[in-house]
Amino acid sequence: MACKSPALPHNEKCSDKQPKSTYKDKKANRWEDCEKNCEGCISATECIYCPNSLFLYKGDCIAACPKGTVKVDGNNVCRDLGKIGTTLLSDNMNKKIQAALPF
């Protein structure tokens, strides 16, 4: 499908603004859909924004932060604990660790 510049095709329509949950495929010169459960992405496999019910971790939207990570309040992002360790991750300790971290 051909569109008049600066519009790009997406789902059989031309759009000059980026549709929600899409990214610009520069090779195909079109808007492409993000993965399922991703509201914003920079490629087919790298999410940068998740719906409120999910957490962003290493480019994916997941249901809960994995062991060895903590949720960053307000951002629904999981961060690696690094050298702090993973043995302290009960629900109560997770909240205490989050409050002490600088990010």
C-alpha positions as CSV (number, residue, x, y, z in Angstrom):
1,M,0.0,0.0,0.0
2,A,1.4,3.4,-0.9
3,C,0.8,6.5,1.2
4,K,1.5,10.1,0.6
5,S,4.5,11.3,2.7
6,P,4.9,11.6,5.7
7,A,2.0,9.1,6.2
8,L,2.9,5.4,6.5
9,P,0.7,2.4,6.0
10,H,-0.8,0.4,8.9
11,N,-3.7,-2.1,8.8
12,E,-4.7,-1.0,5.2
13,K,-4.8,2.7,6.2
14,C,-2.4,5.6,5.9
15,S,-1.4,7.3,9.1
16,D,0.9,10.3,9.5
17,K,1.0,9.8,13.3
18,Q,2.2,6.7,15.0
19,P,-0.7,4.5,16.0
20,K,-0.8,3.1,19.6
21,S,1.1,-0.1,20.1
22,T,3.2,0.2,16.9
23,Y,6.8,1.0,15.9
24,K,8.2,2.4,12.6
25,D,9.7,-0.4,10.5
26,K,12.3,1.6,8.6
27,K,13.1,-1.1,6.1
28,A,9.4,-1.7,5.2
29,N,8.6,2.0,5.6
30,R,5.4,1.2,7.5
31,W,3.9,1.1,11.1
32,E,4.2,-2.5,12.5
33,D,2.4,-3.8,15.6
34,C,4.2,-4.4,18.9
35,E,4.0,-7.8,20.5
36,K,0.9,-8.8,22.3
37,N,0.5,-7.1,25.8
38,C,2.9,-4.3,24.8
39,E,1.6,-0.7,24.5
40,G,4.8,0.9,23.1
41,C,7.9,-0.7,21.4
42,I,11.0,0.2,19.4
43,S,11.1,-3.1,17.4
44,A,9.1,-6.2,17.0
45,T,10.7,-7.8,20.0
46,E,11.6,-4.9,22.3
47,C,8.8,-3.4,24.4
48,I,9.4,-0.1,26.2
49,Y,5.9,0.5,27.8
50,C,3.5,-2.1,29.3
51,P,-0.1,-1.8,30.3
52,N,-0.7,-1.1,34.0
53,S,-1.3,-4.8,34.8
54,L,2.1,-5.9,33.5
55,F,5.8,-5.1,34.3
56,L,8.5,-4.2,31.9
57,Y,11.7,-6.4,32.2
58,K,14.4,-6.7,29.6
59,G,12.1,-5.6,26.8
60,D,9.2,-7.8,27.7
61,C,5.9,-7.3,29.5
62,I,5.5,-9.9,32.3
63,A,2.9,-10.6,35.0
64,A,5.3,-10.1,38.0
65,C,8.9,-9.1,38.6
66,P,11.2,-12.2,38.6
67,K,13.3,-13.3,41.6
68,G,16.3,-11.1,41.9
69,T,14.5,-7.9,40.8
70,V,12.4,-5.2,42.4
71,K,9.4,-3.2,41.0
72,V,10.1,0.5,40.6
73,D,7.1,2.3,42.0
74,G,4.9,4.2,39.5
75,N,6.7,2.8,36.5
76,N,5.8,-0.9,36.4
77,V,9.4,-1.6,35.7
78,C,11.5,-4.4,37.2
79,R,15.1,-3.6,38.1
80,D,17.9,-6.1,38.8
81,L,19.0,-6.1,42.4
82,G,22.6,-6.7,41.5
83,K,24.9,-7.3,44.5
84,I,22.1,-6.8,47.0
85,G,21.2,-10.5,46.6
86,T,18.1,-12.5,46.0
87,T,17.6,-14.2,49.3
88,L,15.7,-11.3,50.9
89,L,12.9,-11.1,48.4
90,S,9.8,-11.8,50.5
91,D,6.9,-9.4,49.9
92,N,7.8,-7.3,53.0
93,M,11.5,-7.2,52.2
94,N,10.8,-6.3,48.6
95,K,9.0,-3.1,49.8
96,K,11.9,-2.2,52.2
97,I,14.5,-2.8,49.5
98,Q,12.6,-0.6,47.0
99,A,12.4,2.2,49.5
100,A,16.2,2.1,50.0
101,L,17.2,2.0,46.3
102,P,18.2,5.2,44.5
103,F,16.2,4.7,41.4
